[in-house]
Amino acid sequence: MIPVRRNIDTDELIMWLDPSSPLSYKLGEYSISIAGRGKNQFAGTIDFTNTGPSVTARVWNDTAAGINKATVAIEPSVTDPDGNTATTAFIETADTGTKFLNCRIEVVPPSGAGDSVIDKITYSLYVKQGPGSDRNIRISHTNAGAAATIVFDFSTNTITSAINVDDSGFENAGGGWYRIWYTDSVETTSTLNNVQARTYIYLVGPGGSLSYTGNGTSGVYIYGPQWEQGVLSNYVKRPAAGSFQYFQNNKFVRISTDTTAPNPKASTTTFEGTNFSFNGILRGFYGGADMRTPFRPNPDTTSLEDHSGFAWVKLDRSSTPDQGLGWSPNLKVFSVIGSIAGRSNNGVFGIEENGTSLVYKMRCIKSVGGITSPVLQSSSFSDLNEEWHLISFSFDFSTRTVDFYLDGVAVGSQTITDPIAYINGGTASATVGYFSVAGQPYPSGQFKGLMNIIGFYNKKLSVTEQKALYDATKYRFV
């Protein structure tokens, strides 16, 4: 399942936020990118491996936090539920204690008492009896309201315990495999805008014990972990968090400690449908910090090359965005996407404050050494204020050129004067509707108005592709 609209090029599509889609937007609390296949928000699901540069330690099988007194390894001799050789053997060590895999992932609690905006999730896993006849399996999560847990017993092939879940069940997947699952509503009273649910896969030992002395050989075969919004759907494998494609199904949220009012909020009218409504004052969304924060390819801060960004916007110029730090020329910009490549105060794409040109601010390392921070600008056009338009850009690394587009039509290009060795990225996450400046407690580039689809490609879109993107998304804006 690819939930983006028809006729959309999904090759190297890294981000697609769509407030019109119930798969993507939950009122003012979060928006899930639906650029990838399916709804699975976990990463590293093929072999339970997420480690890599710029990936936090809160992931499957990381020795700091993700695995305890157990090992995981692909067992090709055991056919997986899809008929392939990607079964993982989850085997206990001979140590005493609990044996588990752990992965943390962001969830959003209700924003107020009795709030109807509930983050409802479904957690599922394929399981098969492994070496040793008396090991069972438990999946659970904590730190997001009351701990939710189910236990599957291989002696009876049933769920023998289901605690603090809205619903649970299992499916016989054939070949000795069962898909176990539960659905739970995040009801935590945390004052934070988002919290990290700690998801677990436990081996259950003799007598139903979680803590026991292992024998070094017993375990369970596991496959296909999935964490998704809403009810159970077909499993879809996801790459490790070290991959830029991690952001395809990432949840974009509000900064957890931000005590200001939600921004954006939902704006729904009969004619315009549901859109992101930004107030021009506060921060918007950012890409979260559950497993991976830098909005760039790995393995290093210099890996982003050709790329493109776009958004449908209806600008409201009744406010003035705060400027960035040290820009030359020092333009004020209504920011659509910020921190592209992962550096604050940079990677900013948006609309100049007069509404008559597009801007892309970058930071690069010159071929001869030293830094260049170009503020690249399109040709001038009529004021965009209070009208729907698709704004977009493409950057060609080899020619150092940014091409700007308005409604699928080129509106000028600009080339970085100095030859560059690479784009100088960082470890920050992408932002939507604002950008941050290091050391400043307040946002810059605050967008005011409506946005609909917001997206990003890890490639340059050609003139033809830009026009095709406009034609495929313009259906209710023109």
C-alpha positions in Angstrom: 0.0 0.0 0.0 1.3 3.4 -1.0 -1.1 6.0 0.5 0.1 9.0 -1.4 -2.0 10.2 -4.2 -2.1 8.6 -7.6 0.4 9.5 -10.3 3.0 10.6 -7.7 6.6 9.6 -8.2 7.5 7.7 -5.1 11.1 7.0 -6.0 13.4 8.7 -3.4 10.3 10.3 -1.8 11.5 10.9 1.8 8.6 12.9 3.3 5.0 13.4 2.5 2.8 15.1 5.0 -0.9 15.4 4.0 -3.5 16.9 6.4 -6.2 15.7 4.1 -5.4 12.0 4.8 -6.5 10.4 8.1 -3.4 8.2 7.8 -1.2 11.3 8.0 -2.7 13.9 10.3 -4.2 13.8 13.9 -5.5 17.4 14.3 -3.0 19.7 16.0 -0.8 17.0 17.7 1.2 15.3 15.1 1.5 14.4 11.4 2.9 11.1 10.0 4.8 11.1 6.8 3.1 8.6 4.4 5.9 8.6 1.8 6.7 4.9 2.4 4.7 1.8 1.9 2.3 0.8 4.6 1.9 2.3 8.1 4.8 0.7 10.0 6.7 3.3 12.1 9.3 0.9 13.4 12.7 0.9 11.7 15.2 -1.9 11.3 12.4 -4.5 11.1 14.2 -6.9 8.7 16.9 -8.0 11.1 16.2 -6.0 14.3 19.2 -3.8 13.6 19.1 0.0 13.7 22.5 1.0 14.8 24.6 3.4 12.7 25.9 7.0 12.5 23.5 9.6 14.0 21.1 7.0 15.3 20.3 7.1 19.0 21.0 4.3 21.4 17.3 3.7 21.9 16.9 1.1 19.2 16.7 -2.7 18.6 19.7 -4.7 19.7 21.9 -1.7 20.6 24.2 -2.9 23.5 23.6 0.3 25.5 19.9 -0.1 25.8 18.2 -2.2 23.1 19.1 -5.8 24.0 19.6 -7.6 27.3 20.9 -11.1 27.9 19.9 -12.3 24.5 21.2 -12.4 20.9 19.5 -11.9 17.5 20.7 -13.4 14.2 19.1 -14.2 10.9 18.3 -18.0 10.7 18.0 -18.7 7.0 17.1 -22.4 7.5 13.7 -21.3 9.0 11.4 -20.0 6.3 9.8 -16.7 7.4 6.0 -16.0 7.0 6.5 -14.5 3.6 8.3 -17.6 2.3 11.8 -16.1 2.4 14.9 -16.5 4.6 14.6 -13.4 6.9 13.6 -15.2 10.1 15.4 -13.9 13.2 16.4 -16.3 16.0 15.9 -14.5 19.3 18.1 -16.6 21.7 18.8 -16.2 25.4 22.3 -16.1 26.9 23.3 -18.2 29.9 23.0 -15.1 32.2 20.4 -14.6 34.9 17.9 -11.8 34.4 15.3 -10.6 31.8 15.9 -11.3 28.2 14.5 -8.7 25.9 14.8 -6.5 22.8 13.8 -2.8 23.3 13.0 0.0 20.8 11.7 3.4 21.7 9.3 5.3 19.6 7.4 8.6 20.0 3.7 8.7 20.9 1.5 11.7 21.6 -0.6 11.8 24.8 -3.9 13.7 25.0 -3.2 17.5 25.1 -5.7 18.0 27.9 -8.0 16.2 30.3 -10.8 14.5 28.4 -9.2 15.4 25.1 -10.7 13.3 22.3 -7.4 13.4 20.3 -6.1 10.0 21.3 -3.0 8.4 19.8 -4.2 4.9 19.3 -1.5 2.4 18.3 -1.4 -1.3 17.3 1.8 -3.3 18.0 2.2 -6.7 16.3 4.9 -9.4 15.8 5.2 -12.7 14.0 6.4 -15.5 16.4 7.2 -19.2 16.0 8.4 -21.7 18.6 12.1 -21.8 18.5 14.9 -24.0 20.0 13.9 -25.3 23.4 10.3 -26.3 24.0 9.4 -24.1 27.0 10.1 -20.6 25.9 7.1 -18.3 25.2 7.0 -14.7 24.0 5.7 -11.4 25.4 5.3 -8.1 23.6 4.6 -4.9 25.6 5.3 -1.2 26.0 5.7 1.1 28.9 6.2 4.9 29.6 3.0 5.8 27.7 0.3 5.3 30.2 -0.3 2.0 32.0 2.0 -0.7 30.8 0.4 -2.8 28.0 1.2 -6.4 27.7 0.2 -9.7 25.9 1.8 -13.1 26.4 1.6 -15.9 23.7 2.0 -19.5 24.9 3.3 -22.0 22.3 2.0 -25.0 24.2 -1.6 -23.9 23.6 -1.0 -21.5 20.7 -3.1 -18.9 22.5 -2.7 -15.5 24.2 -2.7 -16.4 27.9 -2.4 -12.8 29.3 -3.6 -9.4 28.0 -3.2 -6.5 30.3 -4.1 -2.8 29.8 -4.9 -3.2 26.1 -8.0 -2.1 24.2 -8.0 -5.2 22.1 -5.7 -8.1 21.2 -5.6 -11.2 19.2 -3.5 -13.6 17.0 -3.6 -14.9 13.5 -2.4 -18.3 12.3 0.1 -17.4 9.5 0.9 -21.0 8.6 4.1 -23.0 8.9 4.0 -22.7 12.7 4.0 -18.9 12.6 1.4 -16.8 14.5 1.0 -13.0 14.2 0.2 -11.6 17.7 -1.0 -8.1 18.3 -2.7 -5.6 20.6 -4.2 -2.2 20.3 -3.8 0.4 22.9 -4.7 4.1 23.5 -2.1 6.4 24.8 -3.7 7.8 27.9 -0.7 9.2 29.8 -1.1 12.4 31.8 2.4 13.6 30.9 2.7 17.4 30.5 5.0 16.8 27.5 3.7 17.1 24.0 5.2 13.7 23.1 6.8 10.8 25.0 8.8 7.8 24.1 7.0 4.5 24.4 9.5 1.8 25.4 8.5 -1.2 23.3 9.7 -4.7 24.3 9.9 -8.2 23.1 10.6 -10.6 26.0 11.4 -14.2 26.2 9.2 -15.9 28.8 11.0 -18.6 30.8 9.9 -21.6 32.9 6.8 -21.1 34.9 6.0 -17.8 33.1 9.0 -16.1 34.6 10.6 -13.1 32.9 13.8 -13.2 35.0 15.5 -16.6 35.0 18.9 -18.2 34.3 19.2 -19.0 30.6 20.8 -22.0 29.0 22.4 -20.1 26.0 20.5 -22.1 23.4 16.7 -21.7 23.9 14.6 -19.0 22.3 11.9 -18.0 19.9 11.8 -17.2 16.2 10.5 -13.7 15.4 9.8 -11.7 12.3 8.1 -8.5 11.2 7.6 -6.1 14.1 5.1 -3.4 13.4 4.0 -0.3 15.2 1.2 1.7 13.5 -1.6 4.2 14.1 -5.1 2.7 14.3 -5.9 -0.9 13.7 -3.9 -3.8 12.4 -2.8 -3.8 8.8 -0.5 -5.9 6.6 3.1 -6.0 7.7 5.5 -3.9 5.7 9.3 -4.2 6.2 11.1 -1.0 7.0 14.8 -0.1 6.6 17.1 0.6 9.6 17.1 4.1 11.1 20.5 4.7 9.6 18.7 5.0 6.2 17.3 8.4 5.1 14.2 6.4 4.1 13.5 6.1 7.8 11.7 9.5 7.5 9.2 8.1 5.0 7.0 6.8 7.8 8.2 9.1 10.6 5.9 10.9 13.0 6.4 14.7 12.9 5.5 16.2 16.3 5.7 19.3 18.5 8.8 19.8 20.6 8.0 17.8 23.7 8.8 20.6 26.2 7.2 23.5 24.3 4.6 25.0 26.6 3.0 27.2 24.0 -0.3 26.5 22.2 -0.4 23.9 19.5 0.8 25.0 16.1 -0.3 24.1 13.5 -3.9 23.4 14.1 -6.4 21.8 11.8 -8.4 24.2 9.6 -11.4 22.6 7.8 -13.8 24.2 5.5 -16.3 22.8 2.9 -14.3 24.2 0.0 -10.7 23.9 1.2 -10.9 20.7 3.1 -8.5 20.0 6.0 -5.2 21.9 6.1 -2.4 22.7 8.5 -3.1 26.2 9.9 0.0 28.0 11.1 -0.3 31.1 13.4 2.9 33.0 12.4 4.2 33.2 15.9 5.1 29.7 17.3 7.1 26.7 16.3 5.5 24.2 14.0 6.3 20.5 13.6 9.7 18.9 13.8 10.9 15.5 12.8 11.1 14.0 16.3 13.9 12.4 18.2 12.9 8.9 18.9 15.5 7.1 16.9 17.0 9.4 14.3 17.2 13.2 14.2 19.5 14.4 11.3 17.4 15.1 8.2 20.0 14.0 5.7 21.5 10.7 4.3 24.1 8.9 6.3 26.9 8.2 7.1 28.1 11.8 7.7 27.0 15.4 7.6 28.2 15.9 4.1 26.1 13.2 2.4 23.1 15.3 1.0 23.5 16.1 -2.6 20.7 16.4 -5.2 17.4 17.1 -3.5 14.0 18.8 -3.9 11.3 20.2 -1.6 7.7 21.4 -2.2 4.5 22.4 -0.5 1.0 23.6 -1.3 0.6 26.9 0.6 -1.9 29.7 1.1 0.2 32.5 2.6 -1.1 35.1 5.1 1.3 38.0 5.1 -0.4 39.8 8.0 2.5 38.9 10.3 6.3 39.2 9.9 8.6 36.2 10.4 11.7 36.6 12.6 14.9 36.6 10.6 17.7 34.1 10.7 21.2 34.7 12.1 23.9 36.2 9.8 22.1 35.8 6.5 23.4 37.8 3.5 21.2 39.3 2.2 19.4 39.3 5.5 15.9 38.3 4.1 13.0 37.5 6.3 11.4 34.3 5.1 8.1 32.5 5.8 9.7 29.1 6.2 8.1 25.9 4.8 10.9 23.4 5.5 13.9 24.1 7.8 17.1 22.3 8.7 17.3 20.4 5.4 20.7 18.5 5.8 20.3 18.8 9.5 21.9 22.2 10.4 19.9 24.9 12.3 19.6 28.3 10.7 20.2 26.6 7.3 18.5 24.3 4.8 15.6 26.8 4.9 13.1 26.8 2.0 10.3 29.3 2.0 8.7 32.5 0.7 10.3 36.0 1.1 8.3 38.2 3.4 6.8 40.3 0.5 5.3 37.1 -1.0 7.0 37.8 -4.4 9.9 35.3 -4.5 11.1 31.9 -3.2 14.2 31.5 -1.1 16.6 28.7 -0.2 19.3 29.3 2.4 22.2 26.8 2.4 25.5 26.3 4.1 28.3 24.6 2.1 32.0 23.9 2.3 34.0 25.4 -0.6 36.3 23.3 -2.7 39.2 25.5 -1.7 38.2 25.4 2.0 36.1 27.7 4.0 32.4 28.2 4.3 29.9 29.8 2.0 26.3 30.4 3.1 24.3 31.4 0.1 20.8 32.8 0.3 19.4 31.8 -3.1 16.4 33.5 -4.5 13.9 33.0 -7.4 12.8 35.6 -9.9 10.0 37.9 -8.8 6.3 37.1 -9.3 3.0 38.4 -8.2 2.2 38.4 -4.5 1.1 35.0 -3.3 -0.8 36.4 -0.4 -4.2 34.6 0.3 -4.0 32.3 -2.8 -3.2 28.6 -3.0 0.1 27.8 -4.8 2.5 24.9 -5.1 6.0 26.2 -4.3 9.0 24.0 -5.0 12.7 23.8 -5.7 15.3 21.4 -6.9 19.0 21.5 -6.2 21.6 20.1 -8.6 24.8 19.3 -6.7 27.0 18.9 -9.7 26.1 22.4 -11.1 25.6 24.0 -7.7 22.2 25.3 -9.0 18.8 25.8 -7.4 15.8 25.8 -9.7 12.7 27.4 -8.3 9.1 26.5 -9.4 5.7 28.1 -8.9 2.7 25.9 -9.8 4.9 23.6 -11.8 6.5 26.4 -13.9 10.1 27.5 -13.5 10.5 30.9 -11.9 14.3 31.3 -12.1 17.4 29.7 -10.9 20.5 30.7 -9.0 24.0 29.1 -8.9 26.3 29.2 -5.9 29.2 31.3 -7.0 32.0 29.3 -5.4 32.7 25.7 -6.3 31.6 23.6 -3.4 33.0 20.3 -2.0 29.8 19.4 -0.1 26.7 20.7 1.7 27.6 21.3 5.3 24.9 19.5 7.3 24.4 18.7 10.9 22.5 16.6 13.4 19.2 18.5 13.6 15.8 17.3 12.5 13.7 18.8 9.8 11.2 21.5 10.8 7.9 22.5 9.2 6.6 26.0 9.4 9.6 27.5 11.1 13.4 27.0 11.5 15.6 27.2 14.6 18.7 29.1 15.3 21.2 27.6 17.7 21.1 29.2 21.1 17.9 31.1 20.5 14.9 30.0 22.6 12.4 31.3 20.0 11.7 30.2 16.5 12.5 32.0 13.2 10.8 32.1 9.9 7.4 31.5 11.4 4.9 30.6 8.6 1.5 32.1 8.8 -1.3 30.7 6.7 -2.3 27.3 5.4 -0.3 24.4 4.1 -1.5 21.2 2.6 0.9 18.6 1.1 4.5 19.1 2.2 7.2 16.8 0.7 10.8 16.2 0.1 12.8 14.1 -2.5 16.4 12.8 -2.1 16.9 13.7 -5.8 16.5 16.5 -8.3 13.2 16.7 -10.0 13.4 17.7 -13.7 11.2 20.4 -15.3 8.9 17.7 -16.5 8.7 16.0 -13.1 7.9 19.3 -11.4 5.0 19.9 -13.8 3.8 16.4 -13.2 3.9 16.9 -9.4 1.7 20.0 -9.8 -0.8 18.3 -12.2 -1.1 15.3 -9.8 -1.8 17.4 -6.7 -3.7 20.5 -8.0 -7.1 18.8 -8.0 -8.8 21.0 -5.4 -6.5 24.1 -5.2 -7.2 25.6 -8.7 
